[in-house]
């Protein structure tokens, strides 16, 4: 069984605060800051649209393969998003 999570479209203001991560580079503090912003958005949308009923997931920025925009690991409860 596959689960798909659809998040509402981000506003231009929110999108502009997220900088792109290029695969294969060490981004350190940049990736950590982006991951914190993505986690904030996930938690906010969970409260706003699902009344906090979604399970707790760790959301992180990732430099994924160009054909993959995001990946969800249900067992580890992690979501990676290509930014």
Secondary structure as UniProt FT lines:
FT   HELIX           12..16
FT   TURN            23..24
FT   HELIX           29..50
FT   TURN            51..52
FT   STRAND          58..62
FT   TURN            66..67
FT   STRAND          70..73
FT   TURN            74..77
FT   STRAND          78..82
//
